[in-house]
Amino acid sequence: MSKGMGFRGGISELMKQAHRIQSKLEKLKEEIKSESWTAEAAGGKIKVTINGAREITAVKVDKELVGAEDLATLEDVIVSAVNAALRLADEKINEATEKVTGGVKIPGMF
């Protein structure tokens, strides 16, 4: 009987720990929404800023590129900068999440 009681206590503690981690992740999710990061493309001539909610908040294009004759190239570089910003946001969010979970992936948190 005592082995069974120890096992239940273990599960109870595991559930408490999971709840604490979930609470920390929810708090982190709210905190990280206010953070932002900037990625660059074209040697820094295009900058895209993204927040922790993975929303693009700013796009800056150097004046030199505005008069570019090759619009398709400019559009490609902007897409590249946006994708770099998204990867950067994912990286920062994953780093923050891993600090809370100790590296354990919890589906659906971010």
Steps between C-alpha positions, in 0.01 A plus 500: 500500500774749587655455156168593340469804724852611409415467131185710536697760690748501214230561245347769718835675522549461125160660436584788735830553320326492160250759624782725625678474165177576314440806718855623438458446127176697492670785686798483263267502200347827619837655585662406170221666299644837600850416379619571147794409280634636172639293212689645207547420131691654211792592723278681750317706237172329586399448862193316622388517862283227648347461845453200725153444359672444163350819354706720268504843666734691269673480164781746426640532146818699433447796263750348257263211433187708445615608155609149407422416140452134578180494706494117503840494672383750761190290567713185535728673750202617706365143507845383610506756782151404617593131504818582693292694753259207541790258554654741753171527692463121504857463626452754780164353601648147506796618710268660755270196504788257552612698806160438657450137391858382531498403131174302509281586200136566591279501190276797442670743736653720228 
